[in-house]
Amino acid sequence: MEWLEFLQMVCVPAFVWLVYKVGELRKELNDFKVQVAREYATQVHINRLETKIDDLRQLIWEIHNEGTVTKRNKK
């Protein structure tokens, strides 16, 4: 087997396969980055909603307690 035949039969297909695999890995990495970004954005929104719910709960508690204190003071 001559040098040129070796390159054509072994090295070129191996290089093409390697380039293909690197492309697949890059695609998987990009998909993973998109998934992480979506989950992070979702988590940020969830945290924001939880904060708003806690604020509303606190406001309702304060309103409820003010009504109770006012009723006690009137008696």
C-alpha positions, -999 to +999 in steps of 0.1 A: +000+000+000+014+033-010+013+065+010-013+081-012-036+051-010-033+051+028-043+087+029-073+081+006-085+049+023-078+057+060-069+092+068-095+111+047-125+090+060-111+092+096-108+130+093-143+134+078-157+112+106-139+133+132-152+166+118-187+151+118-184+141+154-171+175+165-201+191+147-225+168+166-208+176+199-211+214+192-248+210+184-254+191+216-235+217+236-255+245+220-288+226+227-277+222+263-269+259+266-304+268+253-320+243+277-300+258+307-310+293+296-347+284+294-346+267+329-328+297+343-353+321+329-381+300+342-365+298+377-361+336+377-398+340+369-407+315+396-387+334+422-403+367+411-437+351+415-429+337+449-417+371+461-450+387+449-470+360+466-451+365+498-457+403+496-494+398+490-496+373+519-479+399+542-502+426+530-533+405+537-519+396+571-514+432+579-548+442+568-564+414+587-545+423+619-553+460+616-590+451+614-587+429+645-568+456+665-593+483+655-622+461+666-605+454+700-598+491+705-635+500+699-648+476+725 
